[in-house]
Amino acid sequence: MRKWLLTCVAICSLAGNTGCLLPIYSADPARRAQQLIYTSENLRAVLDEWERIWFLDMPSHLTPHSTHGGII
């Protein structure tokens, strides 16, 4: 009996976190679209932040081919 009760409590708590019992987005279509846009923009900003942290957004000053460097 105790094992069955703990299983039900675990299922209810996990289902509440995934948006099954309580929806994470509004029922109004206009508001829901706005929320989805904000969510996708936040996920898109993660890539920009990652590139900024690792200095990947800086332009490279290296040439694609080697140069002589002396007077020809």
VMD Tcl script that builds the backbone (N, CA, C; Angstrom):
set m [mol new atoms 216]
animate dup $m
set s [atomselect $m all]
$s set {name element resname resid chain x y z} {
  {N N MET 1 A 0.821 -1.187 0.000}
  {CA C MET 1 A 0.000 0.000 0.000}
  {C C MET 1 A 0.876 1.266 0.000}
  {N N ARG 2 A 1.929 1.236 0.805}
  {CA C ARG 2 A 2.813 2.396 0.899}
  {C C ARG 2 A 3.546 2.618 -0.422}
  {N N LYS 3 A 3.949 1.527 -1.067}
  {CA C LYS 3 A 4.647 1.636 -2.352}
  {C C LYS 3 A 3.721 2.223 -3.421}
  {N N TRP 4 A 2.451 1.825 -3.407}
  {CA C TRP 4 A 1.482 2.342 -4.377}
  {C C TRP 4 A 1.232 3.833 -4.144}
  {N N LEU 5 A 1.136 4.236 -2.891}
  {CA C LEU 5 A 0.913 5.635 -2.545}
  {C C LEU 5 A 2.115 6.503 -2.946}
  {N N LEU 6 A 3.323 6.039 -2.687}
  {CA C LEU 6 A 4.518 6.781 -3.083}
  {C C LEU 6 A 4.632 6.893 -4.600}
  {N N THR 7 A 4.222 5.857 -5.305}
  {CA C THR 7 A 4.241 5.896 -6.770}
  {C C THR 7 A 3.252 6.937 -7.294}
  {N N CYS 8 A 2.064 7.001 -6.712}
  {CA C CYS 8 A 1.069 7.994 -7.131}
  {C C CYS 8 A 1.546 9.411 -6.839}
  {N N VAL 9 A 2.160 9.627 -5.694}
  {CA C VAL 9 A 2.677 10.953 -5.348}
  {C C VAL 9 A 3.790 11.350 -6.313}
  {N N ALA 10 A 4.683 10.420 -6.650}
  {CA C ALA 10 A 5.772 10.710 -7.584}
  {C C ALA 10 A 5.233 11.039 -8.970}
  {N N ILE 11 A 4.238 10.300 -9.430}
  {CA C ILE 11 A 3.653 10.550 -10.757}
  {C C ILE 11 A 2.967 11.915 -10.782}
  {N N CYS 12 A 2.227 12.235 -9.735}
  {CA C CYS 12 A 1.537 13.539 -9.701}
  {C C CYS 12 A 2.520 14.695 -9.655}
  {N N SER 13 A 3.589 14.552 -8.896}
  {CA C SER 13 A 4.557 15.646 -8.818}
  {C C SER 13 A 5.324 15.798 -10.127}
  {N N LEU 14 A 5.656 14.708 -10.798}
  {CA C LEU 14 A 6.351 14.794 -12.080}
  {C C LEU 14 A 5.430 15.299 -13.186}
  {N N ALA 15 A 4.163 14.912 -13.158}
  {CA C ALA 15 A 3.222 15.371 -14.178}
  {C C ALA 15 A 2.947 16.867 -14.034}
  {N N GLY 16 A 2.981 17.379 -12.836}
  {CA C GLY 16 A 2.772 18.809 -12.628}
  {C C GLY 16 A 3.934 19.648 -13.150}
  {N N ASN 17 A 5.120 19.085 -13.146}
  {CA C ASN 17 A 6.294 19.813 -13.622}
  {C C ASN 17 A 6.393 19.847 -15.136}
  {N N THR 18 A 5.767 18.934 -15.839}
  {CA C THR 18 A 5.894 18.867 -17.290}
  {C C THR 18 A 4.807 19.638 -18.018}
  {N N GLY 19 A 3.862 20.213 -17.324}
  {CA C GLY 19 A 2.804 20.979 -17.960}
  {C C GLY 19 A 1.582 20.150 -18.286}
  {N N CYS 20 A 1.491 18.946 -17.758}
  {CA C CYS 20 A 0.323 18.105 -18.033}
  {C C CYS 20 A -0.901 18.581 -17.244}
  {N N LEU 21 A -0.730 18.798 -15.954}
  {CA C LEU 21 A -1.864 19.219 -15.134}
  {C C LEU 21 A -2.077 20.724 -15.210}
  {N N LEU 22 A -1.005 21.472 -15.153}
  {CA C LEU 22 A -1.068 22.928 -15.246}
  {C C LEU 22 A -0.358 23.348 -16.525}
  {N N PRO 23 A -1.091 23.832 -17.525}
  {CA C PRO 23 A -0.438 24.203 -18.779}
  {C C PRO 23 A 0.522 25.372 -18.590}
  {N N ILE 24 A 1.650 25.328 -19.315}
  {CA C ILE 24 A 2.646 26.376 -19.153}
  {C C ILE 24 A 2.353 27.572 -20.043}
  {N N TYR 25 A 1.477 27.407 -21.043}
  {CA C TYR 25 A 1.127 28.504 -21.932}
  {C C TYR 25 A -0.347 28.848 -21.779}
  {N N SER 26 A -0.707 30.060 -22.131}
  {CA C SER 26 A -2.071 30.555 -21.993}
  {C C SER 26 A -3.018 29.856 -22.979}
  {N N ALA 27 A -4.298 29.850 -22.681}
  {CA C ALA 27 A -5.286 29.271 -23.579}
  {C C ALA 27 A -5.677 30.242 -24.688}
  {N N ASP 28 A -5.450 31.528 -24.487}
  {CA C ASP 28 A -5.743 32.535 -25.497}
  {C C ASP 28 A -4.711 32.423 -26.629}
  {N N PRO 29 A -5.153 32.218 -27.897}
  {CA C PRO 29 A -4.200 32.007 -28.991}
  {C C PRO 29 A -3.223 33.162 -29.208}
  {N N ALA 30 A -3.685 34.399 -29.063}
  {CA C ALA 30 A -2.789 35.540 -29.266}
  {C C ALA 30 A -1.729 35.593 -28.171}
  {N N ARG 31 A -2.161 35.392 -26.951}
  {CA C ARG 31 A -1.213 35.401 -25.816}
  {C C ARG 31 A -0.253 34.220 -25.904}
  {N N ARG 32 A -0.752 33.048 -26.306}
  {CA C ARG 32 A 0.084 31.859 -26.440}
  {C C ARG 32 A 1.149 32.058 -27.510}
  {N N ALA 33 A 0.780 32.693 -28.631}
  {CA C ALA 33 A 1.757 32.964 -29.686}
  {C C ALA 33 A 2.839 33.903 -29.178}
  {N N GLN 34 A 2.461 34.900 -28.406}
  {CA C GLN 34 A 3.441 35.825 -27.839}
  {C C GLN 34 A 4.378 35.091 -26.874}
  {N N GLN 35 A 3.835 34.208 -26.066}
  {CA C GLN 35 A 4.666 33.449 -25.132}
  {C C GLN 35 A 5.621 32.525 -25.877}
  {N N LEU 36 A 5.149 31.892 -26.944}
  {CA C LEU 36 A 6.015 31.001 -27.719}
  {C C LEU 36 A 7.130 31.781 -28.409}
  {N N ILE 37 A 6.831 32.969 -28.892}
  {CA C ILE 37 A 7.864 33.805 -29.522}
  {C C ILE 37 A 8.915 34.194 -28.491}
  {N N TYR 38 A 8.472 34.590 -27.294}
  {CA C TYR 38 A 9.430 34.954 -26.253}
  {C C TYR 38 A 10.305 33.759 -25.876}
  {N N THR 39 A 9.702 32.570 -25.788}
  {CA C THR 39 A 10.464 31.375 -25.439}
  {C C THR 39 A 11.488 31.052 -26.515}
  {N N SER 40 A 11.092 31.107 -27.783}
  {CA C SER 40 A 12.035 30.777 -28.850}
  {C C SER 40 A 13.134 31.826 -28.962}
  {N N GLU 41 A 12.812 33.093 -28.697}
  {CA C GLU 41 A 13.844 34.133 -28.722}
  {C C GLU 41 A 14.861 33.913 -27.603}
  {N N ASN 42 A 14.384 33.476 -26.445}
  {CA C ASN 42 A 15.309 33.200 -25.351}
  {C C ASN 42 A 16.227 32.046 -25.702}
  {N N LEU 43 A 15.700 31.017 -26.357}
  {CA C LEU 43 A 16.542 29.893 -26.742}
  {C C LEU 43 A 17.515 30.293 -27.843}
  {N N ARG 44 A 17.112 31.200 -28.713}
  {CA C ARG 44 A 17.994 31.663 -29.772}
  {C C ARG 44 A 19.122 32.510 -29.192}
  {N N ALA 45 A 18.842 33.228 -28.120}
  {CA C ALA 45 A 19.852 34.076 -27.492}
  {C C ALA 45 A 20.930 33.256 -26.791}
  {N N VAL 46 A 20.647 31.997 -26.476}
  {CA C VAL 46 A 21.640 31.151 -25.824}
  {C C VAL 46 A 22.845 30.960 -26.726}
  {N N LEU 47 A 22.628 30.757 -28.018}
  {CA C LEU 47 A 23.730 30.575 -28.954}
  {C C LEU 47 A 24.587 31.837 -29.050}
  {N N ASP 48 A 23.967 32.999 -29.089}
  {CA C ASP 48 A 24.728 34.252 -29.118}
  {C C ASP 48 A 25.547 34.432 -27.846}
  {N N GLU 49 A 24.962 34.075 -26.722}
  {CA C GLU 49 A 25.677 34.187 -25.455}
  {C C GLU 49 A 26.859 33.220 -25.405}
  {N N TRP 50 A 26.650 32.002 -25.912}
  {CA C TRP 50 A 27.720 30.999 -25.952}
  {C C TRP 50 A 28.877 31.486 -26.822}
  {N N GLU 51 A 28.583 32.064 -27.983}
  {CA C GLU 51 A 29.633 32.575 -28.860}
  {C C GLU 51 A 30.346 33.765 -28.220}
  {N N ARG 52 A 29.623 34.586 -27.483}
  {CA C ARG 52 A 30.250 35.720 -26.815}
  {C C ARG 52 A 31.186 35.252 -25.713}
  {N N ILE 53 A 30.794 34.222 -24.963}
  {CA C ILE 53 A 31.622 33.711 -23.869}
  {C C ILE 53 A 32.921 33.123 -24.412}
  {N N TRP 54 A 32.839 32.367 -25.510}
  {CA C TRP 54 A 34.024 31.710 -26.071}
  {C C TRP 54 A 34.728 32.570 -27.118}
  {N N PHE 55 A 34.353 33.849 -27.227}
  {CA C PHE 55 A 34.973 34.798 -28.156}
  {C C PHE 55 A 34.898 34.321 -29.609}
  {N N LEU 56 A 33.803 33.669 -29.968}
  {CA C LEU 56 A 33.616 33.215 -31.342}
  {C C LEU 56 A 32.962 34.283 -32.210}
  {N N ASP 57 A 32.475 35.345 -31.587}
  {CA C ASP 57 A 31.817 36.397 -32.347}
  {C C ASP 57 A 32.796 37.457 -32.825}
  {N N MET 58 A 34.072 37.326 -32.460}
  {CA C MET 58 A 35.079 38.287 -32.898}
  {C C MET 58 A 35.515 37.978 -34.329}
  {N N PRO 59 A 35.766 38.980 -35.132}
  {CA C PRO 59 A 36.242 38.704 -36.483}
  {C C PRO 59 A 37.692 38.226 -36.452}
  {N N SER 60 A 38.024 37.357 -37.369}
  {CA C SER 60 A 39.386 36.842 -37.446}
  {C C SER 60 A 40.210 37.762 -38.339}
  {N N HIS 61 A 41.401 38.126 -37.873}
  {CA C HIS 61 A 42.295 38.972 -38.643}
  {C C HIS 61 A 43.332 38.145 -39.398}
  {N N LEU 62 A 43.216 36.847 -39.318}
  {CA C LEU 62 A 44.151 35.980 -40.017}
  {C C LEU 62 A 43.755 35.872 -41.483}
  {N N THR 63 A 44.715 35.754 -42.347}
  {CA C THR 63 A 44.423 35.590 -43.770}
  {C C THR 63 A 44.171 34.120 -44.053}
  {N N PRO 64 A 43.352 33.805 -45.032}
  {CA C PRO 64 A 43.078 32.396 -45.320}
  {C C PRO 64 A 44.266 31.680 -45.972}
  {N N HIS 65 A 45.237 32.424 -46.467}
  {CA C HIS 65 A 46.441 31.799 -47.067}
  {C C HIS 65 A 47.676 32.470 -46.473}
  {N N SER 66 A 48.775 31.757 -46.496}
  {CA C SER 66 A 49.995 32.309 -45.906}
  {C C SER 66 A 50.594 33.373 -46.820}
  {N N THR 67 A 51.202 34.377 -46.209}
  {CA C THR 67 A 51.832 35.449 -46.970}
  {C C THR 67 A 53.345 35.400 -46.741}
  {N N HIS 68 A 54.091 36.023 -47.620}
  {CA C HIS 68 A 55.557 36.005 -47.540}
  {C C HIS 68 A 56.044 36.850 -46.372}
  {N N GLY 69 A 55.572 38.048 -46.255}
  {CA C GLY 69 A 55.940 38.900 -45.158}
  {C C GLY 69 A 57.161 39.780 -45.415}
  {N N GLY 70 A 57.911 39.471 -46.433}
  {CA C GLY 70 A 59.088 40.262 -46.757}
  {C C GLY 70 A 58.843 41.129 -47.986}
  {N N ILE 71 A 59.875 41.850 -48.411}
  {CA C ILE 71 A 59.767 42.698 -49.592}
  {C C ILE 71 A 60.053 41.843 -50.811}
  {N N ILE 72 A 59.132 41.853 -51.738}
  {CA C ILE 72 A 59.307 41.047 -52.968}
  {C C ILE 72 A 59.716 41.951 -54.101}
}
mol reanalyze $m
mol bondsrecalc $m
mol representation Tube
mol addrep $m
